[in-house]
Amino acid sequence: MNRILEFCLVRILPLLPLRNGNKCKVSFYGIIGDCPALKLILEFIGHTGYYSCFYCYIHDVHVGGRGGKRQYYHENNIKLRHEQRYELESIRAIESSNNIYGHLGRSLLHDLLDIPLPHSIIVDYLHVSLLRHTRCILQQIYAKLSPAKRIILDQRLRSQKFPHFFNRKIRAVSDFSFIKATELKNLLLYALIPHMLYFLPKEQLAHLASYIIHGKKCFDDNTSSMSKELFLKYYQDHSVHYDDLQNLVLHLRLHFNQLFDNHGSLCYLGTFGQEDLIGAIGKSHHGTRFHGQLIAYHYEIDFALRNKTPLNRASSIENIDGPLDEVNETSDMLQDVTQHHRMICNCNKPEQLTSLSVYGEHD
């Protein structure tokens, strides 16, 4: 890895020659990856060590268990890492050969990236949230069910139907050893809550729903702030419903709102797009033969999310009153209302009603 970075520093950074004779300067934006990969390239301590968060100085708690588990309990006031201290601490780690707040050395990324560390670090949503935390909580829920309920849940998940463009079906929880991230994404965002209605108490179901909702871009311009509020509540009550799962990958989601504000769709779309494009590096095998189409596909999703135009609704249907929305009046509606009025009232003067509003159920 260091040899590749040294090549980039020496050969690519000055000027990149093109076929037409021109030279192009290359700027490297940031680094995205799962925790083991980031640990190596950043020369940082792993999740089994202290101060292993890339963004803050949270001190994890050793609780023992297999492999020496460490828990990152919720804290109200977290001190974030600063770009200047980040590099100074890495230099101190080299000089002392010790762990200095998680630093084990100085990464070559300090000289390579256009944006200083740690602001240029993007944690991998695919591995951190889907393949790690989501799978862990579902496996723990599954383990607490009775054998009969496990069989029923597995059968329902296997028989779940999706449109053809979802490409992958949902696996049963008993088959999670071979599950793909896209399969977990489909399960988490579209099918999990309806299937869990019959197996979880309402408090735990609501807690699980807050985790699902906070990861979706459904609050327009307030996505990052609203998502953080939901996640903080989920984080605070996590120990009520799950045992010893407040690990590093859960804590890293606490910083997703800032990552979303700084990097936009790279937090989620870039992960799946790069996974498809890169494939298996060790085998020199690309993830796809259609690189251009795949880049355009993910760009179109990003463009649609970033440029969503609000619907132009009439002023009469803007206000929501509980489960009912006020709707535009039509002649058919008024005729039905006046006919109903004649049935229940003896005034015989429905046309003298001064205020009439029609309501209907909203989705």
Buried (B, 14 or more C-beta within 10 A) or exposed (E): EEEEBEEBEEEBBEEEEEEEEEEEEEEBEBBBBBBEBBBBBBBBBBBEBBBBBBBBEBEBEEEEEEEEBBBBBBEEEBEEBEBEEBBBBBBBBBEEEEBBBBBBBBBBBBEBBEBBBBBBBBBBBBBBBBBBBBBBBBBBBBEEBEEEEBEBBBEBBEEBEEEEEBEBBBBBBBEBEEBEBBBBBBBBEBBBBEBBEEBBEEEBBBBBBBBBBBBEBEBEEEBBEBBBBBBBBBBEBBBEBBEBBBBBBBBBBBBBBBBBEBBBBBBBBBBBBBBBBEEEEEEEEBBEEEEEEBEEBBEEBBEEBEEEEEEEEEEEBEEEEEEEBBBEEEEEBBEEBBEEBEEEEEEEEBEEEEEEEBEEEEE
